[in-house]
Amino acid sequence: MNRVRQILAAAASFAALLVAAPGHAAEPSVFASLDINKAQGWADALAACDMTRFFLSNPDLEAGTIIAPGGGILYKPLFIPEKTLYTPSLNDALDTLVLVGQVKREEVVKARFQFASTLIPRFHKAGEVDKAFLKDQMKLCNVLTDDVKKRYGG
């Protein structure tokens, strides 16, 4: 958990630049709970990043199924991926972190389920502020996955 906090602290100046963009701070995002700066550990951070990427794909939540990147089918209502996470790069980071003992797969599954349960029903309320939040968040998530590769290999 300290490693997550160190990585996020290193990205704090980057995050400050992103969040300071005009017009983005007027109201809290529907997706504010995905803020990886508030993650309690790797499980939360990975799950939040994965849900961020899922929502950035602008999924049709009225569809019965959604094709995930890298294959696999997600089923309504929560569109939970077979491979734990929606995004292949985050699955790679998860595999690496599990291998080095930094997180348990079950913790990530639980965190992703909680985010999906809470946020998928609110997706239809998302507006421009929310989309801007997700784009900024994904930049931080990319820093996070790059750092996992750098520190632990993979």
Secondary structure in CASP SS format (residue, H / E / C, confidence):
PFRMAT SS
TARGET T0000
AUTHOR 0000-0000-0000
METHOD secondary structure of the structure
MODEL  1
M C 1.00
N H 1.00
R H 1.00
V H 1.00
R H 1.00
Q H 1.00
I H 1.00
L H 1.00
A H 1.00
A H 1.00
A C 1.00
A H 1.00
S H 1.00
F H 1.00
A H 1.00
A H 1.00
L H 1.00
L H 1.00
V H 1.00
A C 1.00
A C 1.00
P C 1.00
G C 1.00
H C 1.00
A C 1.00
A C 1.00
E C 1.00
P C 1.00
S C 1.00
V C 1.00
F C 1.00
A H 1.00
S H 1.00
L H 1.00
D C 1.00
I H 1.00
N H 1.00
K H 1.00
A C 1.00
Q C 1.00
G C 1.00
W H 1.00
A H 1.00
D H 1.00
A H 1.00
L H 1.00
A H 1.00
A H 1.00
C H 1.00
D H 1.00
M H 1.00
T H 1.00
R H 1.00
F H 1.00
F H 1.00
L H 1.00
S C 1.00
N C 1.00
P C 1.00
D C 1.00
L C 1.00
E C 1.00
A C 1.00
G C 1.00
T E 1.00
I E 1.00
I E 1.00
A C 1.00
P C 1.00
G C 1.00
G C 1.00
G C 1.00
I E 1.00
L E 1.00
Y E 1.00
K C 1.00
P C 1.00
L C 1.00
F C 1.00
I C 1.00
P C 1.00
E C 1.00
K C 1.00
T C 1.00
L C 1.00
Y C 1.00
T C 1.00
P H 1.00
S H 1.00
L H 1.00
N H 1.00
D H 1.00
A H 1.00
L H 1.00
D H 1.00
T H 1.00
L H 1.00
V H 1.00
L H 1.00
V C 1.00
G C 1.00
Q C 1.00
V C 1.00
K C 1.00
R H 1.00
E H 1.00
E H 1.00
V H 1.00
V H 1.00
K H 1.00
A H 1.00
R H 1.00
F H 1.00
Q H 1.00
F H 1.00
A H 1.00
S H 1.00
T H 1.00
L H 1.00
I H 1.00
P H 1.00
R H 1.00
F H 1.00
H H 1.00
K H 1.00
A C 1.00
G C 1.00
E H 1.00
V H 1.00
D H 1.00
K H 1.00
A H 1.00
F H 1.00
L H 1.00
K H 1.00
D H 1.00
Q H 1.00
M H 1.00
K H 1.00
L H 1.00
C H 1.00
N H 1.00
V H 1.00
L H 1.00
T H 1.00
D H 1.00
D H 1.00
V H 1.00
K H 1.00
K H 1.00
R H 1.00
Y H 1.00
G C 1.00
G C 1.00
END
